[in-house]
Amino acid sequence: MGSEPTTDDGLALPADADPNTEKLFRAFVREGRITAMPAKAGRRRLLLDHVAQLFEPGVRYPEHVVNETLLRVYDDQAALRRYLVDEGLLARDNHAVYWRCGGTVRP
């Protein structure tokens, strides 16, 4: 089944980030961790897309690995996990196994 997610460093501003992404990270991310969840849906979706990139497409992760990864970036990993599933960035089966099913894929 799953492997470890791609980074231990939390969220990092991409080198090719546009001004909107830079502004989003300045407002909501400190030292790789989300400080608050954006209230506006568009900003929240953009931030969640960056969180989803912590997981490799096509890899299945047990719930405990997803939780550990999400705890590195946000204190309420359960809420963050639900946001990712609700936004169609992660999917879950009946056996508490998750996989990335959406979001930006970087080379």
Accessible surface in RSA format (square Angstrom, percent):
REM  Atomic radii and reference values for relative SASA: ProtOr
REM  Chains: A
REM  Algorithm: Lee & Richards
REM  Probe-radius: 1.40
REM  Slices: 20
REM RES _ NUM      All-atoms   Total-Side   Main-Chain    Non-polar    All polar
REM                ABS   REL    ABS   REL    ABS   REL    ABS   REL    ABS   REL
RES MET A   1   169.85  88.0  79.91  52.9  89.94 214.1  89.67  76.2  80.18 106.2
RES GLY A   2    28.89  35.6   0.00   N/A  28.89  35.6   1.42   3.9  27.47  61.5
RES SER A   3    62.90  53.1  52.31  69.8  10.59  24.4  52.21 111.2  10.69  15.0
RES GLU A   4   124.91  71.7 112.63  85.2  12.28  29.2  62.13 120.2  62.78  51.3
RES PRO A   5    14.63  10.7   2.64   2.4  11.99  43.6   2.64   2.2  11.99  74.5
RES THR A   6    66.13  47.0  27.94  28.3  38.18  91.0  31.67  42.5  34.45  52.1
RES THR A   7    36.46  25.9  28.99  29.4   7.48  17.8  28.88  38.8   7.58  11.5
RES ASP A   8   120.19  84.2  99.06  98.6  21.13  50.0  29.61  69.7  90.59  90.3
RES ASP A   9   116.67  81.7  93.83  93.4  22.84  54.0  31.22  73.5  85.46  85.2
RES GLY A  10     4.93   6.1   0.00   N/A   4.93   6.1   2.86   7.9   2.07   4.6
RES LEU A  11    10.40   5.8   3.00   2.1   7.40  18.6   3.69   2.6   6.71  18.1
RES ALA A  12    75.74  69.6  55.98  86.4  19.76  45.0  61.20  86.2  14.54  38.5
RES LEU A  13    80.66  44.9  56.51  40.4  24.15  60.7  56.51  39.7  24.15  65.0
RES PRO A  14    21.87  15.9   8.30   7.6  13.57  49.3  19.33  16.0   2.54  15.8
RES ALA A  15   120.25 110.6  69.21 106.8  51.04 116.1  82.11 115.6  38.14 101.0
RES ASP A  16   108.10  75.7  76.34  76.0  31.75  75.1  50.74 119.4  57.35  57.2
RES ALA A  17    19.11  17.6   1.05   1.6  18.06  41.1   5.02   7.1  14.09  37.3
RES ASP A  18    74.12  51.9  67.58  67.3   6.54  15.5  33.33  78.4  40.79  40.7
RES PRO A  19   106.18  77.4 102.14  93.1   4.04  14.7 103.15  85.2   3.03  18.8
RES ASN A  20   110.26  76.0 105.21 101.7   5.05  12.2  17.11  41.2  93.16  90.0
RES THR A  21     7.32   5.2   7.32   7.4   0.00   0.0   0.78   1.0   6.54   9.9
RES GLU A  22    66.42  38.1  65.60  49.6   0.81   1.9   7.02  13.6  59.40  48.5
RES LYS A  23   114.65  55.9 114.22  70.1   0.43   1.0  58.45  52.6  56.20  59.9
RES LEU A  24     2.92   1.6   2.46   1.8   0.46   1.2   2.73   1.9   0.20   0.5
RES PHE A  25    13.59   6.8  12.26   7.6   1.33   3.5  12.58   7.6   1.01   2.9
RES ARG A  26   151.64  63.7 142.97  72.9   8.66  20.6  78.25 106.9  73.39  44.5
RES ALA A  27    50.25  46.2  23.36  36.1  26.89  61.2  32.97  46.4  17.28  45.8
RES PHE A  28    28.09  14.1  28.09  17.4   0.00   0.0  28.09  17.0   0.00   0.0
RES VAL A  29    14.42   9.5   5.91   5.3   8.52  20.5   5.91   5.1   8.52  23.1
RES ARG A  30   131.79  55.3 127.09  64.8   4.70  11.2  57.11  78.1  74.68  45.3
RES GLU A  31   178.80 102.7 134.12 101.5  44.68 106.4  65.53 126.8 113.27  92.5
RES GLY A  32    10.22  12.6   0.00   N/A  10.22  12.6   3.46   9.5   6.76  15.1
RES ARG A  33    78.01  32.8  78.01  39.8   0.00   0.0  46.66  63.8  31.35  19.0
RES ILE A  34     8.33   4.7   0.00   0.0   8.33  20.1   0.00   0.0   8.33  22.6
RES THR A  35    78.36  55.7  42.92  43.5  35.43  84.4  42.49  57.1  35.87  54.2
RES ALA A  36    48.64  44.7  44.20  68.2   4.43  10.1  48.64  68.5   0.00   0.0
RES MET A  37    31.71  16.4  11.25   7.4  20.46  48.7  11.25   9.6  20.46  27.1
RES PRO A  38     1.56   1.1   0.24   0.2   1.31   4.8   0.62   0.5   0.93   5.8
RES ALA A  39    96.93  89.1  66.36 102.4  30.57  69.5  74.01 104.2  22.92  60.7
RES LYS A  40   146.47  71.5 139.77  85.8   6.71  16.0  89.49  80.5  56.98  60.7
RES ALA A  41    62.98  57.9  55.08  85.0   7.90  18.0  55.34  77.9   7.64  20.2
RES GLY A  42    56.13  69.2   0.00   N/A  56.13  69.2  42.50 116.6  13.63  30.5
RES ARG A  43    79.44  33.4  76.62  39.1   2.82   6.7  25.48  34.8  53.97  32.7
RES ARG A  44    47.30  19.9  47.30  24.1   0.00   0.0   0.64   0.9  46.67  28.3
RES ARG A  45    91.92  38.6  91.82  46.8   0.10   0.2  35.71  48.8  56.21  34.1
RES LEU A  46    58.66  32.7  55.50  39.7   3.16   7.9  58.55  41.1   0.10   0.3
RES LEU A  47     0.00   0.0   0.00   0.0   0.00   0.0   0.00   0.0   0.00   0.0
RES LEU A  48     0.00   0.0   0.00   0.0   0.00   0.0   0.00   0.0   0.00   0.0
RES ASP A  49    16.79  11.8  16.79  16.7   0.00   0.0   8.67  20.4   8.11   8.1
RES HIS A  50    13.78   7.5  10.07   7.0   3.71   9.5   4.65   4.8   9.13  10.6
RES VAL A  51     0.00   0.0   0.00   0.0   0.00   0.0   0.00   0.0   0.00   0.0
RES ALA A  52     0.00   0.0   0.00   0.0   0.00   0.0   0.00   0.0   0.00   0.0
RES GLN A  53    35.21  19.7  21.87  16.0  13.34  31.8  15.53  33.0  19.69  14.9
RES LEU A  54     8.44   4.7   8.34   6.0   0.10   0.2   8.44   5.9   0.00   0.0
RES PHE A  55     0.50   0.2   0.03   0.0   0.47   1.2   0.03   0.0   0.47   1.3
RES GLU A  56    74.69  42.9  74.35  56.3   0.33   0.8  21.45  41.5  53.23  43.5
RES PRO A  57    60.49  44.1  43.44  39.6  17.05  62.0  43.44  35.9  17.05 105.9
RES GLY A  58    74.17  91.5   0.00   N/A  74.17  91.5  40.48 111.1  33.68  75.4
RES VAL A  59    38.25  25.2  34.81  31.5   3.44   8.3  38.25  33.2   0.00   0.0
RES ARG A  60   111.60  46.9 108.11  55.1   3.49   8.3  36.08  49.3  75.52  45.8
RES TYR A  61     0.18   0.1   0.18   0.1   0.00   0.0   0.18   0.1   0.00   0.0
RES PRO A  62    29.25  21.3  29.21  26.6   0.04   0.1  29.25  24.2   0.00   0.0
RES GLU A  63    49.50  28.4  47.45  35.9   2.05   4.9   9.25  17.9  40.25  32.9
RES HIS A  64   111.44  60.9 105.68  73.5   5.76  14.7  86.32  89.0  25.12  29.2
RES VAL A  65    10.21   6.7  10.14   9.2   0.07   0.2  10.14   8.8   0.07   0.2
RES VAL A  66     0.13   0.1   0.13   0.1   0.00   0.0   0.13   0.1   0.00   0.0
RES ASN A  67    30.08  20.7  30.08  29.1   0.00   0.0   7.60  18.3  22.48  21.7
RES GLU A  68    97.43  55.9  92.34  69.9   5.08  12.1  41.58  80.4  55.85  45.6
RES THR A  69     1.23   0.9   1.20   1.2   0.03   0.1   0.00   0.0   1.23   1.9
RES LEU A  70     0.00   0.0   0.00   0.0   0.00   0.0   0.00   0.0   0.00   0.0
RES LEU A  71    83.24  46.4  76.57  54.8   6.67  16.8  76.81  53.9   6.43  17.3
RES ARG A  72    73.47  30.8  60.33  30.8  13.14  31.3  49.96  68.3  23.51  14.2
RES VAL A  73     0.12   0.1   0.12   0.1   0.00   0.0   0.12   0.1   0.00   0.0
RES TYR A  74    35.99  16.8  35.99  20.5   0.00   0.0   9.00   6.8  26.99  33.3
RES ASP A  75   114.61  80.3  98.71  98.2  15.90  37.6  34.83  82.0  79.78  79.6
RES ASP A  76    68.75  48.2  64.16  63.9   4.59  10.9  25.12  59.1  43.63  43.5
RES GLN A  77    43.56  24.4  43.56  31.8   0.00   0.0   0.00   0.0  43.56  33.0
RES ALA A  78    29.49  27.1  29.49  45.5   0.00   0.0  29.49  41.5   0.00   0.0
RES ALA A  79    17.21  15.8  16.01  24.7   1.20   2.7  16.54  23.3   0.67   1.8
RES LEU A  80     0.00   0.0   0.00   0.0   0.00   0.0   0.00   0.0   0.00   0.0
RES ARG A  81    35.91  15.1  35.91  18.3   0.00   0.0   0.63   0.9  35.28  21.4
RES ARG A  82   132.83  55.8 130.83  66.7   2.00   4.8  62.69  85.7  70.14  42.5
RES TYR A  83    74.12  34.6  73.96  42.1   0.16   0.4  37.04  27.8  37.08  45.7
RES LEU A  84     0.00   0.0   0.00   0.0   0.00   0.0   0.00   0.0   0.00   0.0
RES VAL A  85    54.58  35.9  45.54  41.2   9.03  21.8  45.54  39.6   9.03  24.5
RES ASP A  86   118.57  83.1  81.59  81.2  36.98  87.4  28.83  67.9  89.73  89.5
RES GLU A  87    60.38  34.7  46.73  35.4  13.65  32.5   6.84  13.2  53.54  43.7
RES GLY A  88    38.28  47.2   0.00   N/A  38.28  47.2  29.13  79.9   9.15  20.5
RES LEU A  89     0.00   0.0   0.00   0.0   0.00   0.0   0.00   0.0   0.00   0.0
RES LEU A  90     2.32   1.3   0.25   0.2   2.07   5.2   0.25   0.2   2.07   5.6
RES ALA A  91    24.56  22.6  21.56  33.3   3.01   6.8  24.56  34.6   0.00   0.0
RES ARG A  92   116.29  48.8  87.44  44.6  28.85  68.7  25.14  34.4  91.15  55.2
RES ASP A  93    42.59  29.8  34.69  34.5   7.90  18.7  27.40  64.5  15.19  15.1
RES ASN A  94   145.78 100.5 116.09 112.2  29.69  71.5  23.17  55.8 122.61 118.5
RES HIS A  95   151.47  82.8 127.88  88.9  23.59  60.4  87.48  90.2  63.99  74.5
RES ALA A  96    26.30  24.2  24.41  37.7   1.89   4.3  24.41  34.4   1.89   5.0
RES VAL A  97    13.96   9.2  13.96  12.6   0.00   0.0  13.96  12.1   0.00   0.0
RES TYR A  98     4.48   2.1   4.48   2.5   0.00   0.0   0.14   0.1   4.34   5.3
RES TRP A  99    61.13  24.5  61.13  29.6   0.00   0.0  45.65  24.3  15.49  25.1
RES ARG A 100    15.73   6.6   8.12   4.1   7.60  18.1   0.79   1.1  14.94   9.1
RES CYS A 101    69.40  52.5  29.33  32.7  40.07  94.2  30.05  76.1  39.34  42.4
RES GLY A 102    24.47  30.2   0.00   N/A  24.47  30.2  21.66  59.4   2.82   6.3
RES GLY A 103    32.37  39.9   0.00   N/A  32.37  39.9   8.31  22.8  24.06  53.9
RES THR A 104    62.17  44.2  53.78  54.5   8.39  20.0  37.33  50.1  24.83  37.5
RES VAL A 105   101.59  66.9  76.73  69.5  24.86  59.9  76.82  66.7  24.77  67.2
RES ARG A 106   101.16  42.5  78.50  40.0  22.67  54.0  42.04  57.5  59.12  35.8
RES PRO A 107   178.97 130.4 104.71  95.5  74.26 269.9 145.70 120.3  33.28 206.8
END  Absolute sums over single chains surface
CHAIN  1 A     6048.0       4731.9       1316.1       3137.7       2910.3
END  Absolute sums over all chains
TOTAL          6048.0       4731.9       1316.1       3137.7       2910.3
